[in-house]
Amino acid sequence: MKVVITGGAGFIGSNLARYWRGHHPDDAVVVLDALTYAGHRESIRDLESDGSFRFARADLRDASQVRATIQGTDLVIHLAAETHNDRAIADPMPFVRTNVEGTAVLLEAVRQLEIPRFHHVSTDEVFGSLELDSPDRFDESSPYRPRGPYSASKAAGDHLVRAWHETYGLPVTLSNCSNNFGPYQHPEKLIPLAITRLLTGGKIPVYGDGRNVRDWIHVDDHCRAIDAVCARGKLGSTYLVSAGWELPNLEVVQRILRQFGKGSESIEFVRDRPGHDRRYALDSRRLREELDWRPVHTFDDGLAATIDWYRANEGWWRTMISTAGAAR
Ligand SMILES: NC(=O)c1ccc[n+]([C@@H]2O[C@H](COP(=O)([O-])OP(=O)(O)OC[C@H]3O[C@@H](n4cnc5c(N)ncnc54)[C@H](O)[C@@H]3O)[C@@H](O)[C@H]2O)c1
């Protein structure tokens, strides 16, 4: 089988490309990526000597590049996106162009080339925000209530995927996942930001009161979920992916500090992000019951492994910071 992973030079995509080559050695993997500030060839360098792996530099919005790359593919897994909320607030248009227009261009190519399977990777942020002290969690029937340019552009992309399924019969599945962490994540995101600040002797910026709750999952468990949905998911269906590690941002930072033997003197509270969603939480029962998926990592073992990875790969994250600049 030939599999194309869009956004495969980014955080989750590079982990997925590595996962796929490891778990499906008979499959050829092609990474399609435009190499924005978030995409980095070094994140897939170890795969490039592998004869069943190929990198294709292509922009999602360029129909001819996209068609040339996905022609003859059995499965397209779509992760390419603009993803960072702070950047979306400062400059929303690239999010609309890539996450909405780019997704439409890709869907059209999949339709015209009659690609037999398309999986769309999305986020829990499309559902909006929950109250901190409520027991509620989002499920597959929750209404979409995105509150920022990133989540609104991802929501629009999800709607396009469903529309292409309903209108043209495109063979699609979707998944909406909670906050990922693990190796190769850009140091602008909370966990690698905290780790790299501590490794360089700096302070960790925490938005507002730090009580915003996120539902965390190790990226390997997300890759396993994508694999399960691509293999056994029902066409036209959406699966929510969550390991259930709901933690306030401040607690996440404190757990990282403990692993460094440091205390709250290394935290710097900063002005809150406008429209900062208070809490996300997902009910992943459908994925667990229908597709027999379970997370393998606990939050703490995944965090310890992630810290070890950033300690051992200083060259990688220093290049990411110097070429893009951290967003905060
Ligand atoms: N990181 C998370 O916690 C999380 C959680 C749920 C869902 N997701 C979704 O997973 C996907 C991947 O997220 P990530 O954190 O790995 O993102 P990322 O920012 O690390 O990587 C995105 C990749 O997409 C590429 N890209 C951007 N615009 C492109 C374009 N126009 N054409 C081709 N390639 C382009 C970038 O070069 C980069 O390699 C996204 O769709 C995101 O919405 C992420």
The ligand as an SDF file (V2000), in Angstrom:
LIG
                    3D

 44 48  0  0  0  0  0  0  0  0999 V2000
   -0.5890   19.3420   18.1660 N   0  0  0  0  0  0  0  0  0  0  0  0
   -1.7440   19.0290   18.7160 C   0  0  0  0  0  0  0  0  0  0  0  0
   -1.8630   18.9980   19.9460 O   0  0  0  0  0  0  0  0  0  0  0  0
   -2.9310   18.6570   17.8570 C   0  0  0  0  0  0  0  0  0  0  0  0
   -4.0720   18.1430   18.4840 C   0  0  0  0  0  0  0  0  0  0  0  0
   -5.1580   17.7580   17.6800 C   0  0  0  0  0  0  0  0  0  0  0  0
   -5.1020   17.8860   16.3140 C   0  0  0  0  0  0  0  0  0  0  0  0
   -3.9740   18.4040   15.7370 N   0  0  0  0  0  0  0  0  0  0  0  0
   -3.9550   18.5180   14.2630 C   0  0  0  0  0  0  0  0  0  0  0  0
   -2.9180   17.6620   13.8100 O   0  0  0  0  0  0  0  0  0  0  0  0
   -2.3160   18.2090   12.6490 C   0  0  0  0  0  0  0  0  0  0  0  0
   -0.8220   18.3380   12.8330 C   0  0  0  0  0  0  0  0  0  0  0  0
   -0.5530   19.1550   13.9610 O   0  0  0  0  0  0  0  0  0  0  0  0
    0.9550   19.4430   14.4250 P   0  0  0  0  0  0  0  0  0  0  0  0
    0.8920   19.8790   15.8360 O   0  0  0  0  0  0  0  0  0  0  0  0
    1.8030   18.3120   14.0340 O   0  0  0  0  0  0  0  0  0  0  0  0
    1.2900   20.7070   13.5080 O   0  0  0  0  0  0  0  0  0  0  0  0
    2.6720   21.3520   13.0750 P   0  0  0  0  0  0  0  0  0  0  0  0
    2.4440   22.8200   13.0520 O   0  0  0  0  0  0  0  0  0  0  0  0
    3.7980   20.8140   13.9150 O   0  0  0  0  0  0  0  0  0  0  0  0
    2.9070   20.8020   11.5970 O   0  0  0  0  0  0  0  0  0  0  0  0
    2.1360   21.2370   10.5030 C   0  0  0  0  0  0  0  0  0  0  0  0
    2.8480   20.8330    9.2360 C   0  0  0  0  0  0  0  0  0  0  0  0
    2.0410   21.2430    8.1150 O   0  0  0  0  0  0  0  0  0  0  0  0
    2.8810   21.8170    7.1440 C   0  0  0  0  0  0  0  0  0  0  0  0
    2.1040   22.7820    6.3490 N   0  0  0  0  0  0  0  0  0  0  0  0
    1.5500   23.9460    6.7760 C   0  0  0  0  0  0  0  0  0  0  0  0
    0.9380   24.5890    5.7650 N   0  0  0  0  0  0  0  0  0  0  0  0
    1.0820   23.7850    4.6920 C   0  0  0  0  0  0  0  0  0  0  0  0
    0.6510   23.8960    3.3370 C   0  0  0  0  0  0  0  0  0  0  0  0
   -0.0300   24.9600    2.8890 N   0  0  0  0  0  0  0  0  0  0  0  0
    0.9640   22.8990    2.4780 N   0  0  0  0  0  0  0  0  0  0  0  0
    1.6660   21.8130    2.8990 C   0  0  0  0  0  0  0  0  0  0  0  0
    2.1220   21.6720    4.1570 N   0  0  0  0  0  0  0  0  0  0  0  0
    1.8290   22.6460    5.0450 C   0  0  0  0  0  0  0  0  0  0  0  0
    3.9990   22.4970    7.9160 C   0  0  0  0  0  0  0  0  0  0  0  0
    5.1550   22.7110    7.1240 O   0  0  0  0  0  0  0  0  0  0  0  0
    4.2250   21.4960    9.0440 C   0  0  0  0  0  0  0  0  0  0  0  0
    5.1760   20.5270    8.6870 O   0  0  0  0  0  0  0  0  0  0  0  0
   -3.0140   19.5590   12.3900 C   0  0  0  0  0  0  0  0  0  0  0  0
   -4.0080   19.3600   11.4130 O   0  0  0  0  0  0  0  0  0  0  0  0
   -3.6310   19.9030   13.7430 C   0  0  0  0  0  0  0  0  0  0  0  0
   -4.7780   20.6860   13.5880 O   0  0  0  0  0  0  0  0  0  0  0  0
   -2.8890   18.7940   16.4710 C   0  0  0  0  0  0  0  0  0  0  0  0
  1  2  1  0
  2  3  2  0
  2  4  1  0
  4  5  1  0
  4 44  2  0
  5  6  2  0
  6  7  1  0
  7  8  2  0
  8  9  1  0
  8 44  1  0
  9 10  1  0
  9 42  1  0
 10 11  1  0
 11 12  1  0
 11 40  1  0
 12 13  1  0
 13 14  1  0
 14 15  2  0
 14 16  1  0
 14 17  1  0
 17 18  1  0
 18 19  2  0
 18 20  1  0
 18 21  1  0
 21 22  1  0
 22 23  1  0
 23 24  1  0
 23 38  1  0
 24 25  1  0
 25 26  1  0
 25 36  1  0
 26 27  1  0
 26 35  1  0
 27 28  2  0
 28 29  1  0
 29 30  1  0
 29 35  2  0
 30 31  1  0
 30 32  2  0
 32 33  1  0
 33 34  2  0
 34 35  1  0
 36 37  1  0
 36 38  1  0
 38 39  1  0
 40 41  1  0
 40 42  1  0
 42 43  1  0
M  CHG  2   8   1  16  -1
M  END
$$$$
